[in-house]
Amino acid sequence: MAENLVMLPAGSRVVLIVSSGPTEGVETYATMPDVLELTQGKALQTVQEAGLKSRTKYDYSTATRKGAVGTQYPEAGVALPRGSEVLVLVSSGAPMSERTPRELPQVAGRCLDEARNIIKAAGFTPDVLYTPSDVVEEDIVIAQAPNETAAAYQPKKSNLWAWILVALLIVVIAVVGFLVMEQKGRAAATSSHLAPIERVAARVPGTPL
């Protein structure tokens, strides 16, 4: 198991790829195309043209732009019986509201019921995709998406300092505005005191206009 931990928002979808047993009577195979970073529509078209069926799911991702494919199963180049269902996980962007990131447990190699319970207990939503396998026994989890190497979600950095700077800027603007208004008030007061003196001086007898 990889040392890197995968952190996902609580409630995120986790797809369990489960063995449906060995293939029997398969005559033709199709190759899984590379659909990573493609838009949903383009990915669907590419999978269909390859002779496979796309099972499209949506989940949060800050590593892949919204509407693009961030995860596929199997990886490009793998041969599958023609008409097999493959996984295309499309990014729905970052969650609208902040959700607590939780560690995603790795359940590859476990039986389906056990794996599903582990994923639920961790606070995620399990989904199942069956795929034929001549190596892994039926109802055993072959892989999961996201997996231990995925960078599906990066928690947002705290913006506390940004708000502090904004608050300080508002305070500075308010103080400067107050000082400017006070200075203008003083100037107006000084001007009002000088005007009567000028009028009185103008009325002194014998003073030329």
Salt bridges, closest charged atoms under 4 A:
GLU37 OE1 - ARG65 NH1 3.34
ASP113 OD1 - ARG116 NH1 3.45
GLU114 OE2 - ARG110 NH1 2.67
ASP127 OD2 - ARG13 NH1 3.38
ASP127 OD1 - ARG55 NH2 3.06
ASP127 OD2 - LYS57 NZ 2.93
GLU182 OE2 - ARG186 NH2 3.40
